């Protein structure tokens, strides 16, 4: 473990004016709080916060961030409190530590809807102070570096979470080195065989052709010296995961893969960047379509560089990145460059973006829409590369790779997107599904009265366009749905001998948790809500009488015609509960409750999941449910309990005693029920009995699904 003086020395290397006493106090406090705690590897737990702090010194971050790293687990895992941290180290540090604690508590690998809400919370935490996510990323990086000591199932969970969330987030923030390392560490867990295969092939390639990196580096330096350009040249082989991804995207074998080597040229000035580009292209043949100028068109996170791919020595394709020293600092630190220190003062890098503006730009499109849309939009924004297109006036519009003219139109203004009827690319009329390329000039043709089409959702790729189209479609359909819903409500009320009224609809809306009666009618007309549900909200008994009997052989919706199904033994799901189907070889589809612990075993196998829900209507009382009761050991008590269960229209199919005592005994009774409401009615009746000490639903998780 790095001792406190060595850590202070790391900070002092870039910030001679560091508050060494503050860091020393934080180190001692964190060590004291974590005393007696150990990591899975057996090391003292405090080695982890110290390692996280050391990672952040590599980004030359301020004292508050370093101190936060040392304390980031104290509020969550020790007796420390927010108030105590604030009193000892200031409100700024306490807020940062609290922010990291809240991020740690987000279960980002949970179900999609919950994940969407957690993503929203993650971005909210980022918007308050981006240093929170910098500490969290460093925390995740160290955990991934030391992941071998965890259980295999936890390794897979953390690796998938890293690949899906933290790696792309680091890339979006401009911290490309961290993204690459996180991806490769996760790749090592998720597909160790593929990674080993790539490394083995790399070794074979080096034996056959020698290490080409020093040779090409020397070639570049010689050409720059001839042109009298001062610059530093660095070369490296790309990481195994980066190579694997290229192989998958291009569907190429390793032997056919090109540009697995990358070179960076760091110049003294921006003008020299373009001089170097000329030298490189004069000496080696440029690969068409592989040139990007992020100096004239920077990325939103401040990234600036020229990218080109050339056929270098022996015809090997190599990627060359050209940028100045200040551009390189931002390329390495990304948005974190805003807090970087040099010689005791915050570095004044003109290319570092304001984090507040960056996060506002990233989240401005996610204010509306439901959680699933938010999650979809966030992932679209985080994973995409960019293309740069021009308006007829010469303004530059940044779009993700694969964007269409409709995406472009919505990037200009929602009104332009909604009224789009056609587009011209470089003066030529093109279909709206055309994929745009770098440098193209786009002109959008609009028409009064035009409205977005539902088919556009399959064409566009940006979150902004998808959100605007969905909103417009909802608005267009709303009036029609309200009218249809009013007619459906009238018929449904007449069917049960009641008259529909505004007051009745408002009461039903309130019962169903909707804003008003108009919203209720809109959902009724769009089939998001059934007339039976509206009637049930006001007249439960009438709805039950009117309910159609559900075919017990096919009580769930979502199965293919040839699929068999059965309820899982472990969780015994009932109609009315949220369910999911899991395919088992030779067993068809097994229906589980959505909260069944057995689902953890198939969490990483999405192909086996089947989206199911119960048929609406009255289900037959044929669904076995286990109840565990503790009852008085008196004459006639058991018979009375059985009679009571029968009075609730529930049939007893099995019974077994678990424990016998002189005064009480426990037993598990299998009863056949209609649905979850039937279960609640039965439990209430049993709990009211004085001879019943305890009753609960019994789920035997040891039983196989």
N, C-alpha and C positions, 0 to 999 in steps of 0.2 A: 504493500500500500504506500502511496506517495505521502510523505510526511508534510506537515504544514509549511515548513520553510521552503521545501522544494516547490510546493504549489504556489506560494507567494512569489518565488523566483520566476516561475512560468508567467505569472501575470506581470511582474516587473519588467520582463523582457520587452513588452510592448506598451506598458503603462508605468513608467518610473514613479508617477505620482499616486500610485495605488494606495488605498487605505489598508495597509497591511495589518493593522491592529483589528479592523473590522473582520477581515478574512480569518485572522487567528482566533478571534472570539467565536465566529461561526463554526470553525473547524472543531474547536474544543466543545462547543455546545452540542453539535451534531454527534460527535463521538460519544459524549456522555449519554445523550438521549437513546442512541442505538446500542448501548452497552448490553451485552448478553443476547443480542439478536444475531442470527447467522443466515447466510445465503444457502441455497440448495447445494452449493459446492462445498459447504463447510467453512468457508471464509467468514470472518467478521462482516456483518452487514454493512458497516460504514465504509468498507472498501468500495462499495458501489457509488454512493454520493460523491466520494472523492474522485473516482474515475470519470463521472459525469462532468464534474467541475473541470477536470483536466482536458476533456474533449472540447469544452467551451472556451478554454484559453487558446486553443488552436484557431478559433474564430476571432480572437482578440476582443472579447466582449467586456462590458463594463463590470465594476465591482458588484453591483446589485445582482446581476445575473449569476456571477460566480458564487456569491453567498447563497442565492436561491438554490443553486445546484447542490450545495452542501447540506441544505436544510429541506430539500424538496419532499422527503418522505417523513419528516418529523411529525407534522400535524396528523397525518394519516396513520402512522404505524407506532407512535410513541405517546407518552403522556403529555407531550407538548401541546400548546393551544395557540390559536391565532393571536389572542391577546398577549400571550407571553412573547411570541416572536416579534410582534409589533413593538412591545415595550423595549425589547433588547436590541432589535436591529432596524426598527423604523417601519412605518406603514407601507412604504414602497415594497420592501422585501416581503412583508407579511402578505400583501396582496398577491405578489407573484407566487409565493409558496402555496397560498390558498388556491390560486388558479390552477397550478400544476396538480394539486390534490384532487380538484374537481375533474380535471381531464383524466386522471388515473382511474377515477371511479366510473367513468363512462364505459359501458360494455359495448365497444365498437364492433365486436364480432357477433352480435346478437341478431335476432330476426330482422328482416328488411325494414319493417315499419319502425321498430325501436331504433334500428341503426340510423334511419333517416333523422329521427328526432335527436339522437346523440350527435350526429354530424352537425345539426343546426347549433346545438350547444357548444360543440367544439369551435365552430366559426365565431360564435358569440364571445367565447373566451379569448380567441385570437384577436378579436376586434378591440378588446379592452387593452391588451398589452401583448404584442407579438412575442415578447421575450418568454412568455409562458410556453408557447409551442416550441421555441428554440431549446428550452430546458427539457421538454418532453421528448423531442427528437433525439437529443443527446442521451437521455435516459433509455430510450428504445434501442439506440445504437449499441450502448454498452450491454444491455440485456441480450441483444442478438449476438454480440461477440462472445458471450459467456453462456449461450443457451444450452450447451451440451449437458449441463448438470440438471436440467429439467426433465420431467417425465415425457416420453415420446408424444403422447396425445397433447400435452401442453405446448411442446415444441411446435407441433403442426399448427395448433390454433394461433400461437403468437406469430409464426412465420406467415400464415395466410393473412392475418390482420396487418402485418408489416407490408406485405406485397400489395394489398388492396388499398391501404389507407396512408400509412406513414411514408413509404417510399415515394409515391406520386406527390404527396404533399410537400416533401422536401424538394422534389424536382420543380414543383410549381413555385416554390419560394426561391428558386435559383440556386439551391445548394446541390448541384449536380453530383459532386463527389459523394455526398451523403446518400443521395438517392441510389447511386450505383452500388455503394457498399451495402446498404440495407437490402436492395434487391438480390445481390449475390449471396448474402448471408441467409436470406429467406429461401433462395433457390437451393442452397446446400441442404436445407432441411426438407423441402418439399419434393425435390427431385435430385437426390444425391447422385444417382446413377448417371443421369444425363450430364451433370456438372463434371463428374469424374471423367466421363467419356470425352468431353470437350478439352479438358486439361491434358488428357493422354494424347489426343490428336495434336494439340499444340506442341507438346514435347516432341512428337514425331516430326512435325513440320520444321521445328528448329534444328533437329538433327539432319534433316534432308537439305535445308537451305541455309543453315546457320542463323544466328541472331541478326535479323535484318535491321533492327531498330538503330543500333549504333552506326551502321553503314549509311542508312537514309538520313539520319541526323547529321552526319558528317557531310553528305552531299548537299543538304540544305545550307549548312553553315558556309561551305565553300562558295555557293552561289551568292549568298548575302554579302560575303566579304568582297567578291568581285564587284558588286553594286555599291559597295561602301555604305552598307546599312548595318547599324548596330542593333542587335537583337539577341535574345536568348531563345534557344531551341530545345524543346523537350519532346521525347517520344515515349510511347507506351503501347502495350498490347491491350485491347479492350477486355473487359471483365467477362468471365464465362457466361453470366446471364445475358449480357448485352449481345454476345455472339449467338446464344441460343434463341433469343427473341428475333434476331434477324433471320436465322434459319427458319423459324416458324412463319414469320411474316412473308418471306419471299419463297418459302417452300423449296429451299436449296439444301443440298448436302454440304457438309463442312468443306469438302474439297473444292466446291464451286463458289464458296463464299469469298467475297472480296472485302476490302477496307476493314480488316480486323486490326489494323494498326492505326493509331491516331497520333498526330503531332501538333504541338502548340508552339507558336512563334510569338514571343512577347517583345513588342517594339517600344521605342522611346516616345513616339508621337502618333497621332491618328493618321497624319499624312504618310508616315512610314508604313502603316498597315496596308495602304493601297499600293505603295511602291513594292512591298514584299509580295503582294498578290500578283503584280505584273511579273516579278522575277520568277515566281513559282510557275506561272502559266507559260512563260517563255521557255523555261527549262523542261517542263513535263506537260504532257497532253492532259487537258482538263476533261473530266467525265461530264458529258452533257446532263443537264437537269440536276446537278448536285452542288449548285452554287447558291449560297444564301448570304445576304448582307444584313446582319443584325446591328451594324453600326449606324447606317442611315435609317434603319427601321428597327429600333430596339424592342425587345420583349417587354411585357408589362411589369416584370419583376426587376427591370433595369439591366438585363443581360445584353451586352454588346460584344459582337465578334463577327469576323468574316469566316464563313465555312466554305471550303471547296474540297473536292475529291479529285485526285490526279492519279495517273498511271506512272508510278515511280520506278525505281530500280527493278529489273527483271519483270516488268509489266505488272508488279503488284500494286493494287489500288490502295491508296492511303488517304485518310481524311486529314486535312490541315486546317487548324483554327488559328486565326491571326487577330491579335488585339493588343492594346496598350497595357501597361502595368496597372493603371487604375481600373481599366475594364476587367482585367484579370482578377483583381481583388473582389470585385462585385460578382464575377462569374464563380468564384470559389465560395464566397460567403452569402451571395444572394441578397435577400432582404435584410439579413443579419448585418450587412455592411453598414447599415444606419447606426449601429451601436459600437462599431469597431473603434478602438483607441490606438493612438500612436504617439509616443513620446509624452504620455500623460494627458493628452487632450483628444477629444473625439475627432476621428479622421474626417477631413473635409473632402469626401470623394464626390465629385459632381455627378457621378453616374449612379450613386446609391439612391434608391427610391424611398420616398416617405412611406413608412409602413402603414400609417393611417389611411393614406390615399390608396395604397395597394389593396388593403383588405376591404376598403369601401367599394373599390372597383370589382373585386372578386365576388362580393356578396350582394351588390345592388340588385341583381337580377333574381334573387331568391326570396324577396320579401313576400311574394304572393304564392299561392298554390299549396297543394297538400304536401304531406311529408314525403310521399313516394316521388313526387315530381322534384322536390328539393334534392333528394338523394341522387336522382338521375342527373339533374342539372349540375350538381357539384362534381360528380364523377366525370361528366362530359368536359367540364371546364378544366379539371385537373389532369386529365390524361392526354389532352390533345396537343399536337404541335401546331404551328401557325403558318398561314399564308398571308401575303400582303397584296391587297387589290387597290385599285385607284378609282375614285369617282370621276365623272366627266370634268369636274373642276380641278382634278389633280390631288384631292385630299386622299390620304392613305387610310384604309380600313383594314384592321387586323381581324382575321377569322381563323378558326381551327381548320386543320387539314381535312379535306373532304367536304367543306362547306359548299352550299349551292347559292344561286342568285336569291332565293327566298331568304336564306340566312343573312346574306348581304343586305337585303332590303330591310329586314328587322333590325340589323345593326345600325342602320341609318336612323330609322324612326319606326315606331310601332304602326303609325298611320300609313307609312309607305309600304310596310310589309302586308298589312291588312288589305290594301287596295291594289296589290301587285297582280298584273295579268300577263306580264312577259318580261323578257330581259334581252339585252344585247351585250355580248362579250367581245371587246375589241371591234365594235361596230357591226357585228354579225348577230342576227337573231338566233337564240339558242333555246332549247327546252329548259324548263325551270328546274329539272333534276340534274342539270350539268354540274360536274364537280369543278370548282374554280382552282386556278393555278396561280402561282406567284407572278406578280407584275401585270396581271390582266386589268383592263379598264372595263368597269361594269356600269351599264345604264339600265335603270329599272323603268319599265313602262307601267303606268297605273291607270285606273279607270274608276270613275265615280260609281258607287253602288256595288263594287266588287267586294266580296267577303272571303275570308280564308276557307279553304276546302279541307275536309277531314283527311283526304289523302296526303296533304302536305306534311302531316305528322310523320309519315314514313320517308319523306324526302329530306327534311331539315335535320341538322345534327347539333345545332347550338341550343343550349338551355333557354336562352332568351326567346328564340323563335318558337320552340315547343311550348313554352309557357304562354306566350302571346296568342298562339293559335288556339290552344285549349281554352283560354279565357274567352276568346271571341266566339268559339263554337258553343260554349256554355251560355253566353249571353244571347246568341241567336236562337238557341233551342229553348231557352227558359220560358218565353211567352207561350210557345206552342205546348210545352210540357204542363204549364199551369192550367191552360184550358182543358187539356186532356185529363189532367189529374182531378179537376173539378167534376168532370163527367163521371170518372171512375168512382169518386167519393160518393156522388149522388146515388149511383146504382148500388154501391156497397151498403150504404145506410138504409136504403129502401129494402134491401134484401133481408135485413135483420129487424125490419119494422120500425125504423127510426128515421127522423128527418134531419138532413144535414143542415148545419147552421154555422155561421162564422165563429160563434162562441165555442161550439163543439170542436171545430177544426183547430182553434187556438189552444184549447185544452189538450187535444191530442198531440199537437206540436210540442207543447211544454212537456208533456209526459215522455215523449220520444227524444227530448233534448235538442229540438230544433228551434231556430230563431223566431219563426212566426208561421202563420198558416199558409202564406205564399210559398215559403220554403217547403212546407209539407206537401202542397199540391204539386210543386215542381218535381220533387223526388218521386211522388206517386206517379206522375205522368212519364217520368224517365225510367221507370221500373227499378229505381234504387230502393223503393219502398213498396210493399204490397198493400192492397186494400184490407186484407185480413189483419195486417199488423196495425193499421189505423183503427179498425174496429176493436181489436184486442186491447189497445191502449185505453179505450173508453169503456168497453163492455166485455171484459175477459170471458165471462160465462157464455155470452152469446157467441163470441168468436169460437169458443171451444166446441159448442154445439154445431156450428156451421162448418167447422174444419173438416176437410176431406180426410178419410183414413189413408195413411201412407202405406204403400206396399212394403211389408216388412222384409221382402226379398231384395228390395232395391231402395233402401231408405236414404242413400246419399247420392249427391249430384257431383259429377266430375270423372266418373269411371268410363272407360271405353266399353263398348258393347260386349267385348269378349273377356273383360276382366272380372275375376272373382274377387270377393272381399270378405273380410271378417274383422270384428272389433278386437283390438289388442287386449291380451289378458292382463298386461301389466297396469294399464291405466283405465280400462273399461269406459271408454268415452260414451257419453249420452247425448241424444238429440238436444240441441240448445247450447252445447259447448262447441268452442272453436276446435276444428279438427284438421288433420293433414294425413294423407296416405303415404305409406312407404312400401315400395315393391320389394318382395322377398322371393328369391328363386324357388320355384315349385310351390309357393303359397299364395300367389297373386298379390293383392294389395291388402295391407294390414292398416286399419284406421286407428290413429293415435290421437289423444288430446294434444293440443298445441303446446302444453306445458309439460308433457311427459319427459322425464329424465332420459328415457331410452333413446330419444331423438339425438342426444349428444353423440351417440356412436355413429350416426350417419350424417353428421353436420357437414362433413367435407365431401358428401356424395350427392350433390343437388339433382343428378339425373334420376335418382330413385324417388324423389319427392313428387307427390301428386296432389294438386290443389283440389280439395274436396269441401263440400258443405252439406248439411242435412237438408232433406226435402222439407218444405214447409207443409204444415198440416198436422193432423192428430196421429201420432205414432202408436203402434201396438205395444202393449206392456210385455215385451219379450227380451228386454235388454238386461242382462245379468249385471248386478252391482253388489259388491261386498260391503257389509256394514259390520263394524266391530262394536260390540256392546259390553258394558260391565253392568250387571244387574244383581239385585239382592238374591241371596240363596235362601229363598223362602218357598213354602209350598204354594203352587199355583201361579207363581210369578212368570215362569217361562210360558205357560199356556196363555196367560193374559197378554203377554207381549206378542205372541204369535197371532192371537185374535185381533189385536190392535193393528198389526201389519196387514192382515186380511181386510180390515175395515177401510184401509186406505187404498184398496184395490191393487195391492201388491202381492204377488204370489211368492212363497218361499220355495226355492229350488234346492237348497242345500244348507247344512248347518254343521258346524264343528266347534268343539270346546277347545279353548286355548289355555285356560288356567282356572283351577278350582281352589277356592279358599272357604273357610268355614262360614264366613258371612257374605262373601261376594264371589261370583265367578265371571270369567270373560269368555265370550264366544264370538265366532264370525258367522254371520248369516248371509247367504246369497239370496237376493230378492230380484224379481223381474219387474222392471219399471218402464214407463213410457218415455220419460225425458227428464231433464235436469229439474224442471219445475215439480214433477212428481216426486223426485228425490227430496227436494227441499220440504215439501209438504209432509212426507213421511218422517224426516229427521225432526221437524218441529213437533210432530205428534209424539214421537218417542222421547224427546227431551223434556216434554211436559209431564211425563210420568214420574211419580216419586220413587218408583222401584228401579228406575234406570239412573245409575250413577254417572254414566258417560256413554255417548254414542258418537261415532264418527265414520266417515267414509273410509274404507280400508282398501288401500292400493298395495298389492303385493308386488313390489318392483323386482323381486327375485325371480318371478315367473317370466319366461321368455315371451316376447311379443306374440 
